[in-house]
Amino acid sequence: VLHPRYKLAYFQQEHWPKKWLDSARHIIRETYDENYAPLINNSSPAVDDSDDDNLFADVHNFGRSTFEDVLDAYLNAPTSDDDPIKFWTSRLDSPGARITAQGALAIMGLEFCSAPAASTDVERLFSHGGCIVTKRRHNLSYSTLRCLMVLRSW
């Protein structure tokens, strides 16, 4: 969902049930609320909302996007063939600036899209294990093989 080329379009094209699409949106929002919403830096001073006569009580909130607004805008925008890392990096907040909902979504997108798609370290270790077990060493015990693989990876 956070890959700019696919978003929800891939899942819709593959005719996923609406319930699954709604679940994907819910998981994204839940993950954001738990892990990324606390990053948002609300550095403006708090305004006393108890004063109903103050016409300007909510001025400090004007123009601030909520995560739902930012996520909906992202999901409703056309897909793009941009590299996902460049896409999300370009949407990060400036260093030293307060983190906005857009910036928090960019951090989330970077963390999700920068995770490796394959466990190459595991595959590499498995391949090295095949090199250790040769015709002459086929009777190695499990513990000996494990020790050899650990020593080789150091």
Secondary structure, 3 states (H helix, E strand, C coil): CCCCCCCCHHHHHCCCCHHHHHHHHHHHHHHHHHHCHHHCCCCCCCCCCCCCCCCCCCHHHCCCCCHHHHHHHHHHCCCCCCCHHHHHHCCCCCCCCCCCHHHHHHHHHHHHHCCCCCCHHHHHHHHHHHHHCCHHHCCCCHHHHHHHHHHHHC
